[in-house]
């Protein structure tokens, strides 16, 4: 069995140079813990798997799919200590992409032996499509008796419940580790055809918006699918935090939708006086949001007004 040591540091974001300088050898960063492109250094070794910043989102595989490819192609030939597969894994969140990537790292033997007809192979591809497109990929089999969408929802229910209950941002490192391990256990059950399924909440609560976009209370990530299916190409998802701030997710269906995400990030950073890469508005060309650690102090009405002013000026 591999020795995979999980380190969860909520909201922490660092650059590649600092990661190599401050973390022990055999360290792997997942899904935005290290900002920037996927990288590997044999000095350590160190690895960063990410698909958020500085990428063409639609041309870049999700973190879990990058990890899957890397394991298949020999990741643990390098990440091996005293003849045993070994890694420190660093995360700052417990979302679907993180949890599946972590499970793959913990289960390299099962990963390399996956066949297309196995439930897990479809699960990985589905998560890749959904996460790489920020939930925009038009997949809905919820009407089918053995719905993959409903089974995926059950696997990740502990995470989506923490989001809807407004406790995710307040979780400590040990809390996140426990959450990720719980979901990893559900992935194991799913992989052995013992998983369950749940009904989906796909009805968004729309609280605002503007030309070509809607602002919603994002209690469920599946609400994005309804927004896109309705013909709206962009959205802002809002979740209140218990500290009085807000968590925002800003997304659009594809780079082809004229919704100026980068300009929005830049403007909101200027307004909130956020100038450090470790805690600011940002993301990719189709999905991003508020600072991971502190959230945003701007109420929804202000964010709505700012975005609509940017759209008019564009």
N, C-alpha and C positions, 0 to 999 in steps of 0.2 A: 504493500500500500504506500502511496506517496505521502509525504508530510507537507501539508499545505497549511500555513499559518495565516489566518485572516486578521487583518488590522483595519478596523473601521474608525475613521476620523471625520465625523459629520461636518460637512461644509468646507473642509480643507481642500485647497487647490494650490499646487505648486508647479514650478517649471521643471523641465527635464534636468537641467544642471543641478538644481537644488536637490532633486530626488536622488540623483546619483551620489551627491555629496553627503546626504544626511541619512540615507537608508542603508541597511546592511546588504551585502552581496546576496544574490538570488532573489531580488525584489521585483515584483510585477505590479504595475499600476493599472487600474481598470476604469474606463468610462468617465474620464474627466478629472480623476484625482490629480493626474499630471496634465496640464493644459497643453494642447497642441497635437501634432501629428503622432501617429503610431511610430515607435522607434525601438531599436534593440541595440544594446552594447554588450559585446563579449567580455568587457572589463567589468567584472562583478559576478555573474552577468546581471543586466538590468533590462527590463522591457516595459514599454507603455503601449497599451491597447486602447484606442480612443477613436471616436468618429464625430466629434463635436466641433472643435475649433480648427480653422484653417484648412477645411476640406470641402470638396464638392460632395454634399451629403448623399445625393442619389448615386454617385459613383463610388461611394465608400461603404464597405460592409460594416454592419453593426459590430460592437465590441465582442459579443458572444460568437459571431461567425468568424471574426478575426482569430479569436482564441481557438475555435474549432479547427480552422485551417492550420494554425501554428502547431497544435498538438499532433495533427495528422502528419505534418511535414517535419517533425523532429524537435519541437520545443524542449522536450525533456531530455534530449541529448545534451543540452547546455545546462538546463536547470536540474542538476544532479549533484548531490553532495554525499560523499562517502559511498558512492555507488547507488544511492537512493534518490528517487525523484523528490525534489525539495523546492519550496518557494515560500517567500513572504508575499502575501497579496494585500494591496492597499486599496481601499475604497472610501468614498465620501458619501455614499448613498446606498439604498437597498432596492433599486428599481429592478424591473424585469431583466434588462440587459445585464446588469451587474450579477444578479443571482444565477442566471443561466451560465454566464462566463465562469463564475466561481465553481459551480457544480461540475462543469467540464474539466476544470483544472484539478478538482478533487477526484475525478473518475476518469483518468486517462485510458485505462484499459477498456472500459465500456465505450469511450469516445472513439478510439481507433477501430473498434469492431462494429460500429453502427452500420446497419444495412438500410437501404432505402425503405424497405417495407416495415421497418421498426417504427413504432409511434414517435420515438424521440427524434428521428431524422426529420419528420414533417414538423415537429414542434420547433426545432432549431431554425428551419427554413422560414416557418411562419413568423417566429420572433424576429428574425433578421429583416424580413420584408416590412413588418409593422414598425420596428424600431428605426430602421434606416430611413423610413418615410415619415417618421414622427407621427405615426398613427393614421397616415393618409391613405395607405394602401387599401383599395376597396374590396376587402374580404369579409364576407358575412355568410357563414354556414349555420347560423343559430337556429334555423328552421329544421335542420337535420337531426335525427335521433342521436347520432354519435358526434355531435358538434365539437370540432377542435377548438373553436373560439370559446365555448363554454367550459371546456376542460382546461384550457389555458387560463381562463379567468379564475377557476378554482385553485390552480397552482399558485397564482400570485395574489390571492385574496388577502393574505395577511398584510401585504404591502399596500394594496388599494384601500383596505380598511383603515390602516394607520393614516393614510392621506385624508380620507373622508372624515375621520374623527379629529383632525387637526393636531395630531400628536407627533407626526413624523419629524418636524423640524426641531422638536424639543428632545428627541432621543439622544442618549449618550452613545459613545462608542460601543460599550457592551450591549446596549439595547439593540443597536443596528446589527451587531454580530448575531445576537439571538434571533432577530427577525430573518436575517439571511439564511441562517442554519435551518430555521423552521421551513422556509420556502425550499431550500435544498432537499429537505426530507420529502416534501411534496413532489419535487421533480423526480426523485427516486421512485416514489409510488407510481407516478405517471409512466415512467419508463418501463415499469413492470406490469403495466395495464391495470393498476389498482387505484388510479386516481378517480376523483369524483368530478362533478360538473355543477355549475351554478347558473342561475338566470342572470341576464345582463341588464344593467341600467344604462340605456343608451339615449335617454331623453335629456337634453341639455337645459339648464336654467339660464336663459339669456337675460343679461342685465344691462346690455349696452352694445355699442359698436359704432360703425360708420360705413363709408363707401367700401363695399366688398369684404367687410369683416364683421365678426360678432364677438362680443365679450360675454363669457359664460362663467358661472360658478362651476369649477371643475371638480366635482365629487367623484367622477369616473372618467378614466381616459377613453372609454368607449364612446363618450359623448362627442368626441372629435369626429368620429365616423359619421354621426348624424349631421353635424355641421357641414362637412364636406359633401355628403350625399344630397343635402338641400340645395347645393349649388353655390354655397359660400366658400370662397377659396382661402380664407385666412381667419384666424381666431386669436383671442387672448383668453387664456384660462386663469381664473383668479381663485386663490384659496386663502382665507384669513388665517393668520397665525395667532397663537395664544399670547405672544408678546406685543401685540398691537400692530405689527407689521403685516405685510402681505407677500405671499409667494405667487409669482406670475409665470406662466408659460406662454410664449408667443410663437405661433407657427403658421405656416402656409403650406398648401398642398404640394407645391413644387417651386423650383426657382423661376418658373415661367409666370407665376402669379405676381402681378405688379403691386407688391406690398413691401415697402422698403425696410426690411428687418435691420440691416446694418445701420442705417441712419437712425432708426428707432433706438437701437442699443446706445449709439453714440450720444444721442440727445438726452436720453434718460440718465446716462452716466454724468453728463454735464450738469443736469438739473440737481441730481443727488450728490454731486461732488465726489464721485467715485472714480479713482484714477489708478487703482491697483488691479492687476490681472487676477489676484487671488480673491477679490470680492467686488464684483461689478456685474452689470448687465452685459450679456453676451451670448454667443452660441454660433451656430452655423448659418448657412444661407437659407435654411428652411425651418429651423427650430432653435429656440433659445429661451432666455428668460431672465428673471431677477437674480441678484446675488444668492449663491447657495447658502452662505453662512448666515447672513443677516436678513435676507429678504429685502423688500422695499418698503420705505416709509410712505410712499405715495398711495393715496386712496384710489379706488377704481375710477371715480369721476375724473380725477386729475390725469391718470394714465390715458383714459379715453380722449380727453381734450388734447393732450399732447400728441397722441398718434394721429388724430384727425387733422390737427394743424400741420403736421409733417406731410400728410397725404395731399393736402391742398397746395402746399409749397412745392411738392414734387411735380 
